[in-house]
Amino acid sequence: MKKRAYGVIGYSVLLLIVLAASGIGWGVNSQSFAEGTTDLYFKTPGAPQGPPAPSPQETVYPRIGSFDSRLLVWFVTQQHTYFGGFVLALPIFCVLLEFLGLSSRRPALALRYDSLARDLAKVALLALSVTAVVGGLMLGIFLYFYPSFMKYMGGTFKDFMPVYAFVFVGESLLLVTYYYSWNRMAEPALKWGHASIGLLTNVFGTALLLLANAWSAFMMAPAGVDAQGRFLGNGWHLLHSALWNPLNVHRFLADIMSGGAVVLAYACYRFFTSKTEQARAYFDWVGHVFLFVTVCALLPMPFAGYWLMRSVYAFSQSMGVTMMGGLLTWLFVVQALLIGVLFLGVNFYLWQSMARLRGGERYQPYYQLLLAVFMLALFIWLTPHTVFMSAGEVKAMGGASHPVVGNYGVMSAKNGAVNIMILVTTMSFMYYRRANRTMVVSWVKKGNILIGALFLLGALNIIWLSVYGYYLPARLRVGLSSPQAATTLTVLVVGVVINRMMLKGALLHGPVQWGKISLRGMVGLFGLAAAFSWVMGLMGYIRSSGRLAWHVSEVMADVSPWAFTPDLAFAAKMVTLNMMVFWVAVLTLFWVCQRDQSPVMGEELAEENARVLAPSSSQEA
């Protein structure tokens, strides 16, 4: 493991030298210009201090024989993005698990959380090395195939290159320290300090994400430069483009989801291949824990995506129309389908998980009702605004939109549908928490009435706001998403809190029988993991393709004769290929790190499942 740590540091230092040298070197020859000019986005005056965007003659890029070099760049960049998100997510998972272990009053559960966190930290350490290697490869490919683009971006962001490299090295050193100090700081007096090192590691990791997002946001919505693309000296404007904040939130949640999806897939694989009941129980528990973490990132994702697209429309209406009403429209339909599948899969898994819980059969009748409501909302969520039709069909229908069904294809209806799906998912979770318990508080009936009224009023308010949106102009209608999101968040938090209060001191029908989940439940969980990773790749493609032929929107174009925007089928194949390669690579990392190790569950799980029922057991993880 020490050799692995030295490898991480070595790759990090190498990347530091390359990035710093490239960033500093490209900006030397273009430091000042006599004339003043105006910021392209913020409209503030400034003096040019960076290079102008390359001329069209400089943006005709080579091919590899008949092979489009952009496909190689796409593949390597997506792999780096996947690995980067994975390395960002794993330390966050580790710290969350470590804090859960520290806050648990049950030694067996605390040991289980801590051991899982340490195993993931080991994987993160090796994955960081791979990320550095892929990042160096990506940098080399960009320098070779896109020299003018890299020269321009390096000259524009030259002041941030050393900062980026420093933060990367800082995260690497902190991650090494975090893992190798695990046993040395295992004493209770030092454990909180060890968790603080992990927290600081995540601060550096998040800062790294924010700096990387500045490049992506700048390429979509440039700021801090004039009409010729020259940097005007205000670094905050350069970072704080129109899409930086929404992109930060969207990609942070996406990284949590994609990282959690990989752990879910690994847990499912180990569940299917385990030969002992103890191992199956352990990986069933791991899948349960990480589904919860992943869902916590999934729930706000539709709102983060809506914020991002709203910002795209505010910056460039033509880009927004291209993405949601033009060339990329059906990619959004596919994305909506995948998000609907994710929510449906989460509900399916929760209800299948009741097989672990004695007494869960009491709530089966409610499943059909929740499923009916969910499917109705899902159909609205999936309804496209326009469909592919012949000229005769358009004439017969009176337009590209159906006079009735087309009304459900607009954002006013879809915002209401996705909020209802989130409420149904919350209700499924609350039933799961109740499944093997009998509540004994004196106000059970009043509590149920209160929760029912809360969800009913919340749903009515969401539906009313959706209907009201049809009577408002489009520029005002988009603002209704905020009160809908606030309503959903209020119902979710208040409902879960009331439900938890009602479960205080509840009598157990039996402990959680980890490993007893149905086979179709784990198959569904594996499918969820695949959908999580696939939709992340698709979202990244949609964001990048919104620029069409522009490297930097309205500033720097790719004028290569063979440049094109891939269609849905081609994009789906590339996203699938990237996802499969990434999964194979990451599952190999898990296999390397977990060789000759047995799950730290065994005796603790056996004792837990055989434990005499007691009220103190009601807080099972």
C-alpha positions as CSV (number, residue, x, y, z in Angstrom):
1,M,0.0,0.0,0.0
2,K,2.9,2.4,0.6
3,K,4.0,1.9,-3.0
4,R,0.4,2.8,-4.0
5,A,0.6,6.0,-1.9
6,Y,3.9,6.9,-3.6
7,G,2.3,6.3,-6.9
8,V,-0.6,8.7,-6.1
9,I,1.8,11.4,-5.0
10,G,4.0,10.9,-8.1
11,Y,1.2,11.1,-10.5
12,S,-0.1,14.2,-8.7
13,V,3.2,16.0,-8.8
14,L,3.6,15.2,-12.5
15,L,0.2,16.6,-13.2
16,L,1.0,19.6,-11.1
17,I,4.2,20.3,-13.2
18,V,2.3,19.8,-16.5
19,L,-0.7,22.0,-15.6
20,A,1.4,24.7,-14.1
21,A,3.8,24.8,-16.9
22,S,1.1,24.8,-19.6
23,G,-0.9,27.5,-17.8
24,I,2.0,29.8,-17.2
25,G,3.8,29.3,-20.4
26,W,0.8,30.1,-22.7
27,G,0.0,33.4,-21.2
28,V,3.5,35.1,-21.4
29,N,3.2,36.7,-24.8
30,S,-0.2,38.3,-24.4
31,Q,-0.2,40.4,-21.2
32,S,-1.6,43.8,-22.2
33,F,-3.4,45.7,-24.9
34,A,-3.8,49.4,-25.3
35,E,-7.5,49.7,-25.9
36,G,-10.3,49.1,-23.4
37,T,-13.2,46.9,-24.1
38,T,-16.4,45.4,-22.5
39,D,-17.1,42.1,-20.8
40,L,-19.2,39.9,-23.0
41,Y,-21.6,38.8,-20.2
42,F,-21.2,41.3,-17.3
43,K,-20.9,44.3,-19.6
44,T,-18.2,45.9,-17.4
45,P,-15.2,47.7,-18.9
46,G,-11.7,46.2,-18.7
47,A,-8.3,46.1,-20.3
48,P,-7.5,42.9,-22.3
49,Q,-4.9,40.8,-20.6
50,G,-5.3,37.5,-22.4
51,P,-5.0,36.1,-26.0
52,P,-7.9,36.5,-28.4
53,A,-9.8,33.4,-29.6
54,P,-8.0,31.6,-32.5
55,S,-8.9,32.4,-36.0
56,P,-11.0,29.9,-38.0
57,Q,-7.9,28.8,-39.9
58,E,-6.4,27.6,-36.6
59,T,-9.4,25.5,-35.6
60,V,-9.3,22.9,-38.4
61,Y,-8.1,19.8,-36.5
62,P,-6.4,16.6,-37.7
63,R,-7.9,13.2,-37.9
64,I,-6.4,9.7,-37.3
65,G,-6.6,8.5,-40.9
66,S,-10.4,8.1,-41.5
67,F,-11.1,8.0,-37.7
68,D,-12.5,11.1,-36.1
69,S,-10.1,12.2,-33.4
70,R,-13.0,13.8,-31.5
71,L,-14.3,10.3,-30.6
72,L,-11.1,9.5,-28.9
73,V,-11.2,12.8,-27.0
74,W,-14.8,12.1,-26.1
75,F,-14.0,8.7,-24.8
76,V,-11.0,9.7,-22.7
77,T,-12.7,12.8,-21.4
78,Q,-15.8,10.9,-20.3
79,Q,-13.6,8.3,-18.6
80,H,-11.8,11.1,-16.7
81,T,-15.1,12.7,-15.8
82,Y,-16.4,9.3,-14.5
83,F,-13.3,8.6,-12.5
84,G,-13.1,12.2,-11.2
85,G,-16.7,12.0,-10.0
86,F,-16.0,8.6,-8.4
87,V,-12.9,9.9,-6.6
88,L,-15.0,12.9,-5.4
89,A,-17.8,10.8,-4.2
90,L,-15.9,8.0,-2.3
91,P,-14.3,10.3,0.3
92,I,-17.7,11.8,0.9
93,F,-19.1,8.4,1.5
94,C,-16.2,7.5,3.8
95,V,-16.7,10.5,6.0
96,L,-20.5,10.0,6.1
97,L,-20.0,6.4,7.1
98,E,-17.4,7.3,9.7
99,F,-19.6,9.9,11.3
100,L,-22.5,7.4,11.3
101,G,-20.2,5.0,13.1
102,L,-19.1,7.6,15.6
103,S,-22.7,8.7,16.4
104,S,-24.0,5.1,16.7
105,R,-24.6,3.8,20.2
106,R,-24.4,0.2,19.1
107,P,-20.8,-1.1,18.8
108,A,-21.6,-3.8,16.2
109,L,-23.2,-1.2,13.9
110,A,-20.4,1.3,14.5
111,L,-17.8,-1.3,13.6
112,R,-19.7,-2.2,10.4
113,Y,-19.8,1.5,9.3
114,D,-16.2,2.1,10.1
115,S,-15.0,-1.0,8.3
116,L,-17.0,-0.2,5.2
117,A,-15.6,3.4,5.2
118,R,-12.0,2.1,5.5
119,D,-12.6,-0.3,2.6
120,L,-13.9,2.5,0.4
121,A,-11.0,4.7,1.3
122,K,-8.7,2.0,0.0
123,V,-10.5,1.9,-3.3
124,A,-10.5,5.7,-3.5
125,L,-6.7,5.8,-3.0
126,L,-6.2,3.5,-6.0
127,A,-8.9,5.2,-8.1
128,L,-7.1,8.5,-7.5
129,S,-4.0,7.1,-9.2
130,V,-6.1,5.9,-12.2
131,T,-7.7,9.3,-12.4
132,A,-4.4,11.1,-12.5
133,V,-3.2,8.8,-15.3
134,V,-6.3,9.3,-17.3
135,G,-6.2,13.0,-16.7
136,G,-2.6,13.1,-17.9
137,L,-3.6,11.1,-21.0
138,M,-6.5,13.5,-21.6
139,L,-4.2,16.5,-21.3
140,G,-1.8,15.0,-23.8
141,I,-4.5,14.2,-26.3
142,F,-5.9,17.7,-26.1
143,L,-2.5,19.2,-26.6
144,Y,-1.9,17.1,-29.6
145,F,-5.2,17.2,-31.4
146,Y,-6.5,20.6,-30.2
147,P,-3.4,22.8,-29.8
148,S,-5.1,26.1,-30.6
149,F,-7.9,25.4,-28.2
150,M,-5.6,24.5,-25.4
151,K,-3.4,27.5,-26.1
152,Y,-6.4,29.8,-25.8
153,M,-7.9,28.1,-22.7
154,G,-4.4,27.9,-21.1
155,G,-3.7,31.5,-21.7
156,T,-7.1,32.6,-20.5
157,F,-7.1,30.5,-17.3
158,K,-3.3,30.7,-16.7
159,D,-3.7,32.2,-13.3
160,F,-5.9,29.3,-12.2
161,M,-3.8,26.5,-13.5
162,P,-1.3,26.4,-10.6
163,V,-4.2,26.7,-8.2
164,Y,-6.0,23.7,-9.8
165,A,-2.8,21.6,-9.6
166,F,-2.1,22.6,-6.0
167,V,-5.7,21.7,-5.0
168,F,-5.3,18.3,-6.7
169,V,-2.0,17.6,-5.0
170,G,-3.5,18.7,-1.7
171,E,-6.5,16.4,-2.0
172,S,-4.1,13.5,-2.9
173,L,-1.9,14.1,0.2
174,L,-4.9,14.4,2.4
175,L,-6.5,11.2,1.1
176,V,-3.2,9.4,1.6
177,T,-3.1,10.7,5.2
178,Y,-6.7,9.9,5.8
179,Y,-6.3,6.3,4.8
180,Y,-3.0,5.5,6.4
181,S,-3.9,7.2,9.7
182,W,-7.0,5.1,10.1
183,N,-5.5,2.5,12.5
184,R,-3.2,5.0,14.2
185,M,-6.2,7.3,15.1
186,A,-8.6,4.5,15.9
187,E,-8.8,5.5,19.6
188,P,-12.0,7.4,20.6
189,A,-10.1,10.5,21.6
190,L,-8.5,10.7,18.1
191,K,-11.4,9.4,16.0
192,W,-13.1,12.7,15.6
193,G,-9.8,14.2,14.5
194,H,-9.4,11.5,11.9
195,A,-12.9,12.2,10.6
196,S,-12.0,15.9,10.4
197,I,-9.1,15.0,8.0
198,G,-11.6,13.2,5.8
199,L,-13.8,16.3,5.9
200,L,-10.9,18.5,4.9
201,T,-10.2,16.0,2.0
202,N,-13.7,16.6,0.8
203,V,-13.3,20.4,1.0
204,F,-10.3,20.1,-1.4
205,G,-12.2,17.6,-3.6
206,T,-15.1,20.0,-3.9
207,A,-12.9,22.9,-4.7
208,L,-11.3,20.8,-7.4
209,L,-14.8,20.2,-8.9
210,L,-15.6,23.9,-8.8
211,L,-12.4,24.8,-10.6
212,A,-13.0,22.1,-13.3
213,N,-16.6,23.3,-13.7
214,A,-15.3,26.8,-14.5
215,W,-13.9,25.5,-17.8
216,S,-17.1,23.7,-18.8
217,A,-19.3,26.7,-17.8
218,F,-17.0,29.1,-19.6
219,M,-17.2,27.0,-22.8
220,M,-21.0,27.1,-22.7
221,A,-21.5,30.7,-21.4
222,P,-18.3,32.7,-21.6
223,A,-17.8,35.6,-19.2
224,G,-14.8,37.7,-18.2
225,V,-13.8,38.1,-21.8
226,D,-14.6,40.5,-24.6
227,A,-16.2,39.8,-27.9
228,Q,-12.9,38.6,-29.3
229,G,-12.4,36.2,-26.4
230,R,-9.7,38.2,-24.6
231,F,-9.5,38.0,-20.8
232,L,-10.2,41.3,-19.2
233,G,-8.4,40.8,-15.9
234,N,-11.3,40.0,-13.6
235,G,-10.8,36.4,-12.4
236,W,-14.1,36.3,-10.5
237,H,-16.0,37.2,-13.7
238,L,-14.1,34.5,-15.5
239,L,-15.1,31.9,-13.0
240,H,-18.6,33.2,-12.2
241,S,-20.2,32.7,-15.6
242,A,-23.9,32.4,-16.1
243,L,-23.9,28.6,-15.7
244,W,-21.2,28.1,-13.0
245,N,-23.4,27.9,-9.9
246,P,-26.2,25.7,-11.4
247,L,-23.5,23.5,-13.0
248,N,-21.7,23.1,-9.7
249,V,-24.8,21.9,-8.0
250,H,-25.8,19.6,-10.9
251,R,-22.4,18.0,-11.3
252,F,-21.9,17.6,-7.5
253,L,-25.2,15.7,-7.2
254,A,-24.4,13.7,-10.4
255,D,-21.0,12.7,-9.0
256,I,-22.7,11.4,-5.8
257,M,-25.2,9.5,-7.9
258,S,-22.7,7.9,-10.3
259,G,-20.2,7.1,-7.4
260,G,-23.0,5.5,-5.4
261,A,-24.2,3.6,-8.5
262,V,-20.8,1.9,-8.8
263,V,-20.9,0.8,-5.2
264,L,-24.4,-0.4,-5.7
265,A,-23.4,-2.5,-8.7
266,Y,-20.4,-3.9,-6.7
267,A,-22.7,-4.8,-3.8
268,C,-25.2,-6.6,-6.1
269,Y,-22.4,-8.5,-7.9
270,R,-20.9,-9.7,-4.6
271,F,-24.4,-10.6,-3.3
272,F,-25.0,-12.8,-6.3
273,T,-21.6,-14.5,-6.1
274,S,-21.3,-14.9,-2.3
275,K,-21.3,-18.4,-1.0
276,T,-22.1,-17.8,2.6
277,E,-25.2,-16.3,4.3
278,Q,-23.0,-13.9,6.2
279,A,-21.4,-12.5,3.1
280,R,-24.8,-12.2,1.4
281,A,-26.2,-10.4,4.4
282,Y,-23.3,-8.0,4.4
283,F,-23.6,-7.0,0.8
284,D,-27.3,-6.7,1.1
285,W,-26.7,-4.2,3.8
286,V,-24.1,-2.3,1.7
287,G,-26.6,-2.0,-1.1
288,H,-29.3,-0.7,1.2
289,V,-27.0,1.9,2.7
290,F,-25.7,3.2,-0.6
291,L,-29.2,3.2,-2.2
292,F,-30.2,5.6,0.6
293,V,-27.2,7.8,-0.1
294,T,-27.7,7.8,-3.8
295,V,-31.4,8.6,-3.5
296,C,-30.5,11.6,-1.3
297,A,-28.7,13.0,-4.4
298,L,-31.5,11.9,-6.8
299,L,-34.3,13.7,-5.0
300,P,-33.0,17.2,-5.6
301,M,-31.5,16.3,-9.1
302,P,-34.7,17.3,-11.1
303,F,-34.6,20.7,-9.5
304,A,-30.9,21.2,-10.1
305,G,-31.4,20.2,-13.7
306,Y,-34.3,22.6,-14.0
307,W,-32.2,25.4,-12.5
308,L,-29.4,24.6,-15.0
309,M,-31.7,24.7,-18.0
310,R,-33.4,27.8,-16.8
311,S,-30.0,29.5,-16.6
312,V,-29.2,28.2,-20.1
313,Y,-32.4,29.9,-21.4
314,A,-31.5,33.1,-19.5
315,F,-28.1,33.2,-21.1
316,S,-29.0,32.1,-24.6
317,Q,-32.5,31.3,-25.7
318,S,-31.2,29.7,-28.9
319,M,-29.1,27.3,-26.9
320,G,-32.0,26.5,-24.7
321,V,-34.3,25.8,-27.7
322,T,-31.6,23.7,-29.3
323,M,-31.4,21.5,-26.2
324,M,-35.0,21.2,-25.2
325,G,-37.0,22.1,-28.3
326,G,-34.7,21.4,-31.3
327,L,-31.9,19.1,-32.2
328,L,-31.5,17.5,-28.7
329,T,-35.2,17.3,-27.8
330,W,-35.5,13.6,-27.9
331,L,-32.4,13.2,-25.8
332,F,-34.3,15.0,-23.0
333,V,-37.2,12.6,-23.6
334,V,-34.8,9.7,-23.1
335,Q,-33.4,11.4,-20.0
336,A,-36.9,11.8,-18.6
337,L,-37.6,8.2,-19.2
338,L,-34.4,7.2,-17.3
339,I,-35.2,9.5,-14.4
340,G,-38.7,8.0,-14.3
341,V,-37.2,4.5,-14.3
342,L,-34.9,5.6,-11.4
343,F,-37.8,6.6,-9.2
344,L,-39.8,3.6,-10.2
345,G,-36.8,1.3,-9.4
346,V,-36.3,2.9,-6.0
347,N,-40.0,2.3,-5.1
348,F,-39.8,-1.2,-6.4
349,Y,-36.7,-1.9,-4.3
350,L,-38.2,-0.5,-1.2
351,W,-41.3,-2.7,-1.4
352,Q,-39.2,-5.7,-2.3
353,S,-37.0,-4.9,0.8
354,M,-40.0,-5.6,3.0
355,A,-39.2,-9.3,2.5
356,R,-36.5,-8.7,5.1
357,L,-39.0,-7.4,7.6
358,R,-41.4,-9.5,9.6
359,G,-44.8,-7.8,9.5
360,G,-44.1,-6.0,6.2
361,E,-47.0,-7.8,4.5
362,R,-49.4,-5.5,6.3
363,Y,-48.5,-2.7,4.0
364,Q,-48.8,-4.6,0.7
365,P,-52.3,-3.3,-0.1
366,Y,-51.0,0.3,-0.1
367,Y,-48.4,-0.6,-2.7
368,Q,-51.0,-0.9,-5.5
369,L,-52.5,2.5,-4.7
370,L,-49.1,4.2,-4.6
371,L,-48.1,2.5,-7.8
372,A,-51.2,3.7,-9.5
373,V,-50.5,7.3,-8.5
374,F,-46.9,7.0,-9.4
375,M,-47.6,5.6,-12.9
376,L,-50.1,8.4,-13.7
377,A,-47.4,11.0,-12.8
378,L,-44.8,9.0,-14.7
379,F,-46.9,9.0,-17.9
380,I,-47.3,12.8,-17.7
381,W,-43.5,13.1,-17.0
382,L,-42.7,11.1,-20.1
383,T,-45.2,12.8,-22.5
384,P,-43.3,14.6,-25.2
385,H,-44.5,18.1,-26.3
386,T,-44.0,17.2,-30.0
387,V,-43.6,13.9,-31.8
388,F,-42.2,12.7,-35.1
389,M,-44.9,12.9,-37.7
390,S,-45.4,13.0,-41.4
391,A,-46.7,16.2,-43.1
392,G,-50.1,14.5,-43.5
393,E,-50.3,13.6,-39.8
394,V,-49.3,17.2,-38.8
395,K,-52.1,18.6,-41.1
396,A,-54.7,16.1,-39.7
397,M,-53.8,17.0,-36.1
398,G,-53.6,20.7,-36.7
399,G,-50.0,21.1,-35.6
400,A,-46.9,19.4,-34.2
401,S,-48.5,19.1,-30.8
402,H,-51.5,17.0,-30.0
403,P,-54.5,19.2,-29.0
404,V,-55.0,17.2,-25.7
405,V,-52.0,15.1,-25.0
406,G,-49.6,17.9,-26.0
407,N,-50.7,19.9,-22.9
408,Y,-49.0,17.4,-20.7
409,G,-45.7,17.8,-22.6
410,V,-44.9,21.2,-21.3
411,M,-42.8,22.0,-18.2
412,S,-45.8,23.2,-16.2
413,A,-47.2,19.7,-16.2
414,K,-43.8,17.9,-15.9
415,N,-42.8,19.9,-12.8
416,G,-46.0,18.8,-11.1
417,A,-45.5,15.2,-12.2
418,V,-41.9,14.9,-10.9
419,N,-42.9,16.4,-7.5
420,I,-45.7,13.9,-7.1
421,M,-43.2,11.1,-7.9
422,I,-41.0,12.4,-5.2
423,L,-43.9,12.4,-2.7
424,V,-44.8,8.9,-3.6
425,T,-41.2,7.8,-3.1
426,T,-41.2,9.5,0.3
427,M,-44.4,7.7,1.3
428,S,-42.9,4.3,0.2
429,F,-39.9,5.0,2.5
430,M,-42.1,5.8,5.4
431,Y,-44.0,2.6,5.0
432,Y,-40.7,0.7,4.8
433,R,-39.6,2.3,8.1
434,R,-42.9,1.1,9.7
435,A,-42.9,-2.4,8.2
436,N,-41.6,-4.4,11.2
437,R,-42.7,-2.1,14.0
438,T,-45.9,-1.5,15.9
439,M,-46.1,2.1,17.1
440,V,-47.0,2.6,20.8
441,V,-47.2,6.4,21.2
442,S,-50.6,7.6,22.4
443,W,-51.2,9.8,19.4
444,V,-50.8,7.3,16.6
445,K,-54.2,8.0,15.0
446,K,-53.7,11.7,15.2
447,G,-50.2,11.3,13.7
448,N,-51.5,9.3,10.8
449,I,-54.2,11.8,10.1
450,L,-51.6,14.6,10.3
451,I,-49.3,12.9,7.8
452,G,-52.2,12.1,5.5
453,A,-53.4,15.7,5.5
454,L,-49.8,16.9,5.0
455,F,-49.3,14.8,1.9
456,L,-52.8,15.5,0.5
457,L,-52.5,19.3,0.9
458,G,-48.9,19.2,-0.5
459,A,-50.1,17.3,-3.6
460,L,-53.1,19.6,-4.1
461,N,-50.8,22.6,-3.9
462,I,-48.4,21.1,-6.5
463,I,-51.2,20.2,-8.9
464,W,-52.9,23.7,-8.5
465,L,-49.6,25.4,-9.2
466,S,-49.2,23.2,-12.3
467,V,-52.6,24.1,-13.6
468,Y,-52.1,27.8,-12.7
469,G,-49.0,27.8,-14.9
470,Y,-51.1,27.3,-18.0
471,Y,-52.6,30.8,-17.5
472,L,-49.3,32.6,-17.1
473,P,-46.8,33.7,-19.8
474,A,-43.8,31.5,-20.3
475,R,-41.4,34.0,-18.6
476,L,-43.5,33.9,-15.4
477,R,-44.5,30.3,-15.6
478,V,-40.9,29.1,-15.0
479,G,-41.0,30.7,-11.6
480,L,-43.6,28.3,-10.3
481,S,-41.0,25.6,-10.0
482,S,-39.7,27.2,-6.8
483,P,-42.9,27.1,-4.7
484,Q,-43.5,23.5,-6.0
485,A,-40.0,22.5,-4.9
486,A,-40.5,24.2,-1.6
487,T,-43.8,22.4,-1.1
488,T,-42.2,19.0,-1.8
489,L,-39.3,19.7,0.5
490,T,-41.6,20.8,3.3
491,V,-43.8,17.7,3.0
492,L,-40.8,15.4,2.8
493,V,-38.9,16.7,5.8
494,V,-42.0,17.3,8.0
495,G,-43.5,13.9,7.1
496,V,-40.3,12.0,7.8
497,V,-39.8,13.8,11.1
498,I,-43.3,13.1,12.3
499,N,-43.0,9.5,11.2
500,R,-39.8,9.1,13.2
501,M,-41.4,10.6,16.3
502,M,-44.2,8.1,16.0
503,L,-41.7,5.2,15.8
504,K,-40.1,6.2,19.1
505,G,-40.2,3.2,21.4
506,A,-42.0,1.1,18.8
507,L,-42.2,-2.7,19.4
508,L,-40.3,-4.8,16.8
509,H,-41.9,-7.7,15.1
510,G,-38.4,-9.0,14.4
511,P,-34.9,-7.7,13.5
512,V,-33.9,-6.9,9.9
513,Q,-33.1,-10.2,8.2
514,W,-30.2,-9.0,6.0
515,G,-29.7,-11.2,3.0
516,K,-33.3,-12.3,2.8
517,I,-34.3,-9.8,0.1
518,S,-35.9,-11.4,-3.0
519,L,-33.7,-12.0,-6.1
520,R,-35.8,-9.7,-8.2
521,G,-35.1,-6.9,-5.6
522,M,-31.4,-7.2,-6.1
523,V,-31.7,-7.5,-9.9
524,G,-33.8,-4.3,-9.7
525,L,-31.1,-2.7,-7.7
526,F,-28.4,-3.6,-10.2
527,G,-30.6,-2.2,-13.0
528,L,-30.9,1.0,-10.9
529,A,-27.1,1.2,-10.7
530,A,-26.8,0.9,-14.5
531,A,-29.5,3.6,-15.1
532,F,-27.7,6.0,-12.7
533,S,-24.4,5.7,-14.6
534,W,-26.0,5.8,-18.0
535,V,-28.1,8.9,-17.3
536,M,-25.0,10.7,-16.0
537,G,-23.2,10.1,-19.2
538,L,-26.2,11.2,-21.2
539,M,-26.5,14.4,-19.2
540,G,-22.9,15.2,-19.9
541,Y,-23.4,14.7,-23.6
542,I,-26.5,16.9,-23.7
543,R,-24.6,19.7,-21.9
544,S,-21.6,19.6,-24.3
545,S,-23.7,19.2,-27.4
546,G,-25.7,22.3,-26.6
547,R,-22.7,24.3,-27.9
548,L,-23.1,22.7,-31.4
549,A,-20.0,23.6,-33.4
550,W,-18.6,26.0,-30.8
551,H,-15.7,25.2,-28.6
552,V,-16.6,28.4,-26.7
553,S,-20.1,29.7,-27.5
554,E,-20.0,32.6,-29.9
555,V,-16.3,33.0,-29.4
556,M,-14.4,30.0,-30.8
557,A,-15.8,27.6,-33.4
558,D,-14.7,24.2,-34.6
559,V,-14.7,24.7,-38.4
560,S,-13.3,21.2,-39.3
561,P,-15.1,19.9,-42.4
562,W,-15.9,16.6,-40.6
563,A,-17.3,18.2,-37.4
564,F,-20.8,17.2,-36.6
565,T,-23.2,16.8,-33.7
566,P,-23.9,13.1,-33.1
567,D,-27.5,11.9,-33.2
568,L,-29.3,10.0,-30.5
569,A,-28.4,6.5,-31.6
570,F,-24.7,7.4,-31.9
571,A,-24.6,9.2,-28.6
572,A,-26.4,6.3,-26.9
573,K,-23.7,3.9,-28.2
574,M,-20.9,6.1,-27.0
575,V,-22.4,6.6,-23.6
576,T,-23.0,2.8,-23.2
577,L,-19.4,2.1,-24.2
578,N,-18.0,4.6,-21.8
579,M,-20.2,3.3,-19.0
580,M,-19.2,-0.3,-19.6
581,V,-15.5,0.5,-19.7
582,F,-15.7,2.5,-16.6
583,W,-17.7,-0.1,-14.7
584,V,-15.2,-2.9,-15.7
585,A,-12.3,-0.7,-14.6
586,V,-13.8,0.3,-11.3
587,L,-15.1,-3.2,-10.4
588,T,-11.5,-4.4,-11.1
589,L,-10.3,-1.8,-8.6
590,F,-12.8,-3.2,-6.0
591,W,-11.6,-6.7,-6.8
592,V,-7.9,-5.7,-6.3
593,C,-8.7,-4.0,-3.0
594,Q,-10.9,-6.7,-1.6
595,R,-8.8,-9.7,-2.4
596,D,-8.3,-12.1,0.6
597,Q,-10.6,-10.0,2.7
598,S,-13.8,-11.1,4.4
599,P,-16.7,-8.8,5.2
600,V,-16.6,-7.3,8.7
601,M,-20.1,-8.4,9.5
602,G,-20.2,-12.1,10.5
603,E,-20.5,-12.4,14.3
604,E,-22.1,-9.0,14.7
605,L,-24.8,-9.8,12.1
606,A,-25.5,-13.2,13.6
607,E,-25.8,-11.8,17.1
608,E,-28.1,-9.0,15.7
609,N,-30.4,-11.3,13.8
610,A,-30.6,-13.7,16.8
611,R,-31.1,-10.9,19.4
612,V,-34.1,-10.9,21.7
613,L,-36.5,-8.3,20.6
614,A,-36.2,-5.0,22.6
615,P,-37.5,-1.5,22.2
616,S,-34.0,-0.2,21.9
617,S,-33.6,-2.1,18.6
618,S,-36.1,0.1,16.9
619,Q,-33.5,2.3,15.4
620,E,-32.0,-0.4,13.0
621,A,-30.1,1.1,10.2
